[in-house]
Structures are given as structure tokens and as C-alpha cells.
Amino acid sequence: MSFDVHAFRAKEYPWAERGEAVYFDHAATGPLPQRARDLMVSYGLKRAEPFRLTMDDFFPVFARGRANAAALVNAQPRNIALMSNTSHGVNLAARALPYGPGDVVLSVHGEFPANVYPWMIAARRRGAEHRLLPLIDNWPDEAGLMHAIETDPRIKVVALSWVSFWSGYRFDIAAIGAACKARGIYFVVDAIQGLGPLTLDLAKTHVDILACGTQKWLLSPWGSGFAYVRDELLAELEPEEVGWTAQAGSGDFGAFLDYDPAWHDDARRFEVITLDYVNFNAMAESLGMFLEVGPALIEARVRALADRAVEFADAHPEIALVTPRDPAHRAGVLSFRTVDVPAASQRLLAAKVTHTVREGCVRLSPHFYNTVEEMDLALELLAR
Ligand SMILES: Cc1ncc(COP(=O)(O)O)c(C=O)c1O
């Protein structure tokens, strides 16, 4: 499929097309496409004057959000629970999965805290061990991880970020998922730095629970995200948190006082509260845009920009690319150790290249609507 990047930018990201900023910070906060902005304004106005809201503005909004999230990962809407962020999905896993004294929750150093603290604290409360494998030269020891999965019977859960927020290292989650499945180990993935720049087919890749905020690479508002829960777990797992919307009976607004605590039989059992319709409406719209443009095309475009970063690093030995060169082990997070990181960051800022410094590295995180010219400009500023 052909993709006219300039026409797309003119429509969805006019500020980018006008050159107001070179936005390379999708690993931090995703800009909202015009269509989501428009919807937030129109829906927000109705929210301010709620007598304008109709029934179509409520449950169908969430249903569309679940359907689009499901389509993006090739799951069914029944597997999707809307979540206000990644942490909430990780908590659902850390608190609902069965593990106890003597069991091990396995992860790696270098994880973002949202995928560390929930496990650390849940493991402590249950008398389980939360084990972090050390990094080797900035990268997780994937072979060591596989060895542990294959040989240590105490491991009950493996919890990983698909893509590292700072090094950009991408795990082979298909291989790890298959190894976990073969040994009855629960596999939990924080997908926030992977999904969007990468495609994911959960019908082929075994994951038990996947947590994904959509505020970064999925170009949606803060306060939006989703969790995927594998079919077989839906009936087995009970949420720790209880509100009212997770109860099937709450769908009947005429029978609130029946007090039937039975959960929804799908992933909605993990949606505990009244969620933000404005945000989830915009999320549904942004995810719809991904489906329209095509996840495979998006992946190919991000990869082509990342390929340029690899070529650049090869030509500039004074700049260390911390992100793996192997395309199978990277996504959209590109991390560099330059000779003088603060100075490089200043040069980028002066040229309006939005980026982040993380763990002593300059992090560039381009998306599919960025151009080769923008990428080359940023790389040149790193080297100067
Ligand atoms: C790997 C990873 N997980 C989670 C988060 C954020 O978590 P939440 O969506 O709960 O704010 C980030 C944000 O930087 C991240 O990089």
C-alpha cells in the first residue's frame, strides 16, 4: 500500500508538516492526531453539557475501544479490558495470578518501575521471590532468561517489557512465550514501548496478560490503555479490586439494587470503575487510525528510520548506539551515548528536535509519520 507521508501529516499532524517541531519523543508522550483532537473537542463539549449526550455516547464508545485494541493485537474484544494506564494492567496480573510462598516471579534489571514495583510488593506480600536477572553490557541476558525458564521449576511468572524504555532492547516474546507455555509459567508483557512501532499477533504469540498504556506510541490521551487477558484465564482470575462496573449485573441500570456480585464473564471483569469516555473515545479513534494506515506499514516505516540510525552509528564510531543493531531486537526506541550527552541534547533542543535523555543516553523515538529528512537532521546534530 502506498503512503503519502506529507499528505498524512498535513491532515493529522499539521504542526509537524509546518516544521514547528521534529517530534522524536513517542517513547514519552504520543501527540494526538487531528481526528482524535477533533473528537475530544466535540465530545468534551457534550461532556460539559451532559444533556447533549445520548446512549450512543456511552457503552458503544468503550465497545469500539475494545474492538480496535483487539484488532490491533489479533485478539477478540472479550479479551480486552480498558485500563487507564500500563501500571493498572501490570497490577491486575501481579495481584490476580496464582503464585505463593517459594515461587519466583522472574524479570530483568533495567525494567521501567511500573513493571517492577507491583511485582516486588505483590511477591513480598505472598512470600514469593521477585528475581531480576542482571544486564550484560546494557542488554538483558535473554539466553540466561530462557535457561532459567527451562530449568528452574520455582519460576511461576515471567514479567517483561517487550521493548526497553531506555536501551530499546526488544525481547523475542514469541520464543519466550512458547517456552513459558511449555512449562505452565505465566507470561506477562508490558507492551507500551513495543506496540505501535511493532505489530503483534496474539493468536500466534503466547502471552497470558499484556498491559499497554496507549498514551505513547499509540498516539492516544493520557489516562487510556488496555489489558489483554488470555481466554483460559478469563474465568479463572478474579480481580483484587472491586468497584461496580466489573459486575455483569451493573449493565442493567434498572436493577442496581439486586446486588449480584457475579463478574462479567469476559475481560470487562477487570474494568472496575467508570472510565473516562472522552479519553477512550479518542483512544478508539487513534487505534482506528492505526488499523486504517496498516500496522505492517507502520512497522516498516519505523524500522526504516531505525535502520538509518544504525547506518549512522556504523559511520560514527565515537557515538555508541546502545540499542541493538539487529532489527529483531529493536523497535522505535533508539538510544545513543554521545561524547557529550548534555551538549548533544542542547543542540537537538535548539533545532526543535523533541527527545529525552534517559540513563545517560540521548533517546530518539521516531514514529511512522516522521520523515527520513527529520531523522537525518537529528542524527547529524548528534554527531556535530
Ligand atoms: C516500559 C514502560 N512501562 C510503563 C510505563 C508507564 O506506565 P503507565 O502507563 O502506568 O504510566 C512506561 C513509561 O515510560 C514505560 O516505558
The ligand as a Gaussian input file, in Angstrom:
#p B3LYP/6-31G(d) Opt

LIG

0 1
 C        8.094000       0.152000      29.824000
 C        7.145000       1.136000      30.436000
 N        6.115000       0.701000      31.168000
 C        5.216000       1.564000      31.703000
 C        5.344000       2.926000      31.524000
 C        4.340000       3.874000      32.078000
 O        3.374000       3.293000      32.859000
 P        1.938000       3.951000      32.985000
 O        1.259000       3.780000      31.646000
 O        1.282000       3.155000      34.052000
 O        2.118000       5.378000      33.361000
 C        6.415000       3.427000      30.801000
 C        6.595000       4.891000      30.656000
 O        7.610000       5.426000      30.440000
 C        7.325000       2.505000      30.225000
 O        8.347000       2.940000      29.483000

